[in-house]
Amino acid sequence: MSSEEEMSQTSSASSSSSNLSTSHFIGKKEDIVKAGRVTKLVNGCRDVLVVHHQGQLYAMDVHCYHSGGALQYGDIEEFNGRLCIVCPWHKYKITLAEGESLYQAVDDPTAKPLRTYWRSKGVKQRVHKITEVNGDVYVTLNDSGEAIESDVYQTEKYRRASLKAKPKAKPKT
């Protein structure tokens, strides 16, 4: 984030008490930077993943829209100039900034060699706004009335299932 963006976000957050009332504290920026990724239950109803990558903070629903995969364990890769998190379960590619799902398309499958290119399926993963104020990181939930596919996994049923499915820590050798 540029210092200009940081100042803009900081001034807009501090000038509006209603903005802070809808923002939810995630943690200290330095702790998030060290961890790289943080998950948090926000407002008692939404599991959010906050990712620090290449100096930027991103926030999105933690469960992949496709099948509920735990995105906090996904790799971050660039596809056609766009940063994506890759779901560890089925390799779905989701843009960090917009929540769009990307796939590789082919115009003519009979042409040799195949010419592929990246296309968007549209926004499938709900992303949330990050605000930083004096080193504290806040998330404002995206409350657009429009249903987004990742909303399906924001229930207690999936929250319990994901806790059971957490990978066990590897023993140190």
C-alpha positions in Angstrom: 0.0 0.0 0.0 1.4 3.4 -0.9 1.7 6.0 1.8 -0.9 8.1 0.0 -3.4 5.1 0.2 -2.5 4.5 3.8 -3.1 8.2 4.7 -6.4 8.2 2.8 -7.6 5.1 4.5 -6.3 6.3 7.9 -7.9 9.7 7.6 -11.2 8.3 6.3 -11.3 5.7 9.1 -10.4 8.2 11.9 -12.8 10.9 10.6 -15.8 8.6 10.7 -16.8 7.0 14.0 -19.5 4.9 12.1 -16.8 3.5 9.9 -14.9 2.2 12.9 -18.1 0.8 14.4 -18.5 -1.4 11.3 -14.8 -2.3 11.2 -13.5 -5.2 13.1 -10.1 -5.4 14.6 -8.0 -8.2 13.1 -4.6 -7.6 14.7 -1.4 -5.6 14.6 0.0 -5.1 11.1 3.4 -6.2 12.2 2.0 -9.5 13.5 0.0 -10.1 10.3 3.1 -9.4 8.2 5.1 -11.9 10.3 2.4 -14.6 10.0 1.7 -13.9 6.3 -1.9 -15.1 6.9 -4.4 -14.8 9.7 -7.9 -16.2 10.0 -10.5 -14.7 12.3 -14.2 -15.1 13.0 -15.6 -11.6 12.4 -18.7 -10.3 14.0 -19.5 -13.8 15.2 -20.7 -14.8 11.7 -18.0 -14.6 9.1 -14.7 -16.5 8.8 -12.3 -14.2 7.2 -8.8 -14.7 5.8 -6.3 -11.8 5.9 -3.3 -12.2 3.6 -0.2 -10.1 3.5 1.6 -10.5 0.2 4.1 -8.2 -1.6 3.4 -5.4 0.8 -0.4 -5.5 0.4 -3.1 -6.7 2.7 -6.1 -8.6 1.3 -9.2 -10.0 3.0 -11.7 -12.6 1.8 -13.9 -15.4 3.0 -11.7 -18.2 4.3 -13.6 -21.1 2.6 -13.3 -21.5 -1.1 -16.5 -20.9 -3.0 -16.3 -24.2 -4.9 -16.2 -26.8 -2.2 -15.3 -25.1 1.1 -11.5 -25.6 0.9 -9.4 -23.9 3.5 -7.8 -21.0 1.5 -5.4 -20.2 4.3 -3.3 -23.2 3.1 -3.4 -22.2 -0.6 -0.4 -21.0 -2.6 -0.3 -17.5 -4.0 0.5 -17.3 -7.7 0.3 -14.8 -10.5 -1.9 -15.6 -13.5 -2.0 -13.2 -16.4 -0.6 -10.5 -14.2 -3.2 -11.0 -11.4 -2.4 -12.3 -7.9 -4.4 -15.3 -7.0 -4.8 -17.7 -4.1 -5.0 -21.3 -5.3 -7.4 -23.5 -3.3 -5.4 -26.5 -2.0 -8.3 -28.9 -2.5 -9.1 -28.5 -6.2 -6.7 -25.8 -7.5 -9.3 -23.2 -8.2 -7.7 -19.8 -8.8 -9.2 -16.8 -7.0 -7.9 -13.2 -7.4 -6.9 -11.7 -4.1 -8.2 -8.2 -4.9 -11.6 -8.9 -6.5 -12.5 -12.5 -5.6 -12.9 -13.5 -9.3 -12.4 -17.1 -10.2 -10.0 -17.6 -13.2 -9.7 -20.5 -15.5 -7.7 -21.4 -18.6 -9.8 -21.4 -21.8 -9.2 -22.7 -25.3 -10.9 -21.1 -28.3 -10.3 -24.0 -30.7 -9.5 -27.4 -29.1 -8.7 -28.9 -32.5 -6.0 -26.3 -33.3 -2.4 -27.5 -32.7 -0.6 -26.3 -30.7 -3.4 -25.4 -28.3 -3.7 -21.7 -27.5 -4.9 -21.1 -24.0 -5.7 -17.9 -22.2 -7.0 -16.9 -18.8 -10.7 -16.0 -18.4 -12.9 -14.9 -15.5 -15.9 -16.8 -14.2 -16.8 -13.6 -12.4 -16.8 -12.8 -8.7 -17.2 -16.1 -6.7 -15.4 -15.3 -3.5 -16.5 -12.5 -1.2 -13.7 -10.0 -0.5 -13.7 -7.5 2.4 -12.2 -4.0 2.9 -9.0 -3.7 4.8 -8.2 -0.5 6.8 -5.1 0.3 8.7 -5.1 2.8 11.5 -1.9 3.5 13.4 -0.6 -0.1 12.8 -3.9 -1.8 13.7 -5.6 -3.7 10.9 -9.4 -3.7 10.6 -11.8 -5.5 8.2 -15.1 -4.1 7.1 -17.3 -6.9 5.9 -18.6 -6.7 2.4 -22.3 -6.5 3.0 -23.5 -6.1 -0.5 -27.0 -7.6 -0.9 -25.8 -9.6 -3.9 -25.3 -13.3 -3.1 -21.8 -14.6 -3.8 -21.0 -18.3 -4.0 -18.6 -18.3 -1.0 -21.5 -17.2 1.2 -22.7 -20.9 1.3 -19.8 -21.8 3.6 -20.4 -19.2 6.2 -22.4 -21.4 8.5 -21.7 -23.2 11.8 -21.9 -26.5 10.0 -18.9 -25.7 7.8 -17.1 -23.9 10.6 -17.1 -27.1 12.7 -16.1 -29.2 9.7 -13.1 -27.0 8.9 -11.9 -27.3 12.5 -11.9 -31.1 12.2 -10.1 -30.9 8.8 -7.2 -28.8 9.9 -3.9 -30.4 8.9 -1.9 -31.7 11.8 1.4 -30.0 12.5 4.4 -31.8 11.2 6.8 -33.0 13.9 10.1 -31.1 13.9 13.1 -33.3 13.1 
